[in-house]
Amino acid sequence: MSETVPPQTHVGHVHLKVSDLEKAVAFYSGVLGFTLKQRYGDRAAFLAAGDYHHHIGLNTWESAGGMQPPRGSTGLYHTAFVFPDRASLGAAIKRVRAAGVEIDGAADHGVSEAVYLRDPDGNGIELYRDRPTEDWPRDTTGCLEMMNAPLDVEALIAEAN
């Protein structure tokens, strides 16, 4: 049996290669609402929620003016950002819509409620909130029974602060 990581382990940040740093910073700060923490000249930027050093790194070191990977290729499927509650998730979705960003999909997974979209470089983004663990759907043996049911996006937006 292999060893497992401690349960406190979590993803610390995502660092993305982008084609246009200013466009990417405008999306992650202006649309999604992350705070710009630091820039490395005109080639990299770091953004975060709250006082953390960074949750998102953006750079053009190898990708300035680059093209999106073609469909059917390997790579990052999406980066998921978890919000603390329905109201803050609804507020984020409201900002996304106001910015004219297309929503690719939305789903109720039983354990969470999620909305999917793409950043300016075509990277997948999931905005979601977890339900309390005691509300997660389980079968008679206690195993999770996640689902992919429709999500009422309008109801989420209505709960926005």
C-alpha positions, 0 to 999 in steps of 0.5 A: 500500500502506498503512503498518502499525503496528509489531509491538510494538503491542498493546491496552493496556486496555479501558474499559467502561461498566457499570451497577453499579460495585461489581458490576463490580469484584467480578466483575473482581477477585473472580472473574477475579482482577485487582487494584484499582489506583485508584478515582475516587470511586464512579463509576470504577475501574481494575484490572490484572494485576501492576504495570501501571497498568490493563488494565481501566477501569470507569465509570458516568459515562453508564451507572449503572443502564443496560440491556444492549444488545439482541442484534443490536446493534453493540458490543464482541463480547468482551474477551480476556484472555491467560494465560501458561500452561494452569495459570493459565488453568485456575485462572481457569476454576476461579474462574469456576465457583466463583463460579457464572458460566455459561460460554458456550462453549470452543474449541481454536483450534489457536493458542490454547485459549479459554473464553467467558463474560459479565460482570455487564453482559453484556459478552463475556469470552474467557479464553485462552492462546496455544500457542507459535508453533512449534505453531500449525497451518499449511497446506503454504504456511505460512498459519495454519489456525486452527480451532474444535474442542472444548476439554477444560475439565475437563483445563484445570481439572485443571492449575490451580495 
